[in-house]
């Protein structure tokens, strides 16, 4: 069942080589409103994400790329915080600076040795 005021992420898990690799995900809006998102990581030394901030149009989707740099094999997580924003909003960071957060979606990441 769809929740009309949230974003989800697919897939919710990723397995990447500890030696480095990329995982592609989709941030999907189940809302009739425009959503802003912000990505937070538990391990900023070994991961890069693109984009860190962004908008998802009503009932739309946006690609999220997770890049794993070479490092120790371990589990990490990434949180995608989101908030509803007006259609005319142009500053994607503004809602989060103002303390807006409607919810979050989590991606569990496992870095493994091959």
C-alpha positions as CSV (number, residue, x, y, z in Angstrom):
1,X,0.0,0.0,0.0
2,X,1.3,3.4,-0.9
3,X,1.8,6.1,1.7
4,X,0.9,9.5,0.0
5,X,3.4,11.5,2.1
6,X,6.6,9.7,1.8
7,X,9.6,8.7,-0.3
8,X,11.0,5.2,-0.6
9,X,14.2,3.8,-1.9
10,X,14.8,0.8,-4.2
11,X,16.7,-1.3,-3.6
12,X,17.0,-1.0,0.2
13,X,20.2,-3.0,0.5
14,X,23.6,-2.9,-1.4
15,X,26.6,-5.1,-1.4
16,X,29.7,-3.6,-2.8
17,X,33.4,-4.7,-3.0
18,X,35.5,-3.3,-0.1
19,X,38.1,-2.6,-2.8
20,X,35.7,-0.1,-4.4
21,X,32.5,-0.1,-6.5
22,X,29.2,1.6,-7.3
23,X,25.6,0.9,-6.4
24,X,22.7,2.6,-8.1
25,X,19.4,3.2,-6.3
26,X,16.1,5.1,-7.0
27,X,14.5,7.6,-4.6
28,X,10.8,7.3,-5.4
29,X,8.1,9.8,-4.3
30,X,4.7,8.3,-3.3
31,X,3.5,11.9,-2.7
32,X,1.4,14.2,-4.9
33,X,3.7,17.0,-3.6
34,X,7.3,17.9,-4.6
35,X,9.8,16.4,-2.1
36,X,13.3,17.6,-1.2
37,X,15.9,15.0,0.1
38,X,19.2,15.0,1.9
39,X,21.6,12.0,2.1
40,X,23.4,11.3,5.4
41,X,26.1,8.6,5.7
42,X,27.6,6.8,8.6
43,X,31.0,6.4,6.8
44,X,32.0,9.5,4.9
45,X,35.6,8.4,4.5
46,X,34.9,5.4,2.3
47,X,31.7,6.5,0.5
48,X,30.6,9.2,-1.9
49,X,27.0,9.8,-3.0
50,X,25.5,11.7,-5.9
51,X,23.5,13.7,-5.4
52,X,23.7,14.6,-1.7
53,X,20.7,16.9,-2.0
54,X,17.9,16.9,-4.5
55,X,14.3,17.2,-5.4
56,X,11.9,14.5,-6.4
57,X,8.8,15.6,-8.4
58,X,5.3,14.4,-7.4
59,X,5.1,10.6,-8.0
60,X,8.6,10.8,-9.6
61,X,11.9,9.2,-9.1
62,X,15.5,10.3,-8.9
63,X,18.7,8.2,-9.4
64,X,21.1,7.9,-6.4
65,X,24.6,6.7,-7.0
66,X,26.7,5.4,-4.1
67,X,30.4,5.1,-4.8
68,X,32.5,2.9,-2.4
69,X,36.2,3.8,-2.1
70,X,38.8,1.2,-1.2
71,X,38.6,0.5,2.6
72,X,37.8,-2.1,5.3
73,X,35.1,-4.6,4.7
74,X,32.2,-3.7,7.0
75,X,28.5,-2.8,7.2
76,X,27.3,0.8,6.9
77,X,24.1,2.7,6.4
78,X,22.9,5.6,4.4
79,X,19.8,7.6,5.5
80,X,17.7,9.7,3.0
81,X,15.8,12.3,4.9
82,X,13.0,14.0,3.0
83,X,10.4,16.8,3.4
84,X,7.6,18.1,1.3
85,X,8.4,21.4,-0.4
86,X,6.5,24.0,-2.5
87,X,6.8,23.6,-6.2
88,X,8.5,27.0,-6.5
89,X,11.3,26.1,-4.0
90,X,14.7,26.4,-5.7
91,X,17.1,26.0,-2.7
92,X,17.2,22.3,-2.0
93,X,19.1,22.8,1.3
94,X,16.7,25.5,2.7
95,X,14.1,23.1,4.1
96,X,16.7,21.1,6.1
97,X,18.4,24.2,7.4
98,X,15.0,25.2,8.7
99,X,14.7,21.9,10.5
100,X,12.2,20.3,8.1
101,X,12.1,16.5,8.0
102,X,9.1,14.4,7.2
103,X,10.7,11.0,7.3
104,X,13.6,9.0,6.2
105,X,14.4,5.9,4.1
106,X,17.4,3.7,4.9
107,X,19.9,1.8,2.6
108,X,21.9,-0.9,4.4
109,X,25.3,-1.3,2.8
110,X,27.6,-4.2,3.1
111,X,31.2,-3.9,1.9
112,X,32.7,-7.3,1.3
113,X,36.1,-8.8,0.2
114,X,36.0,-11.0,-2.9
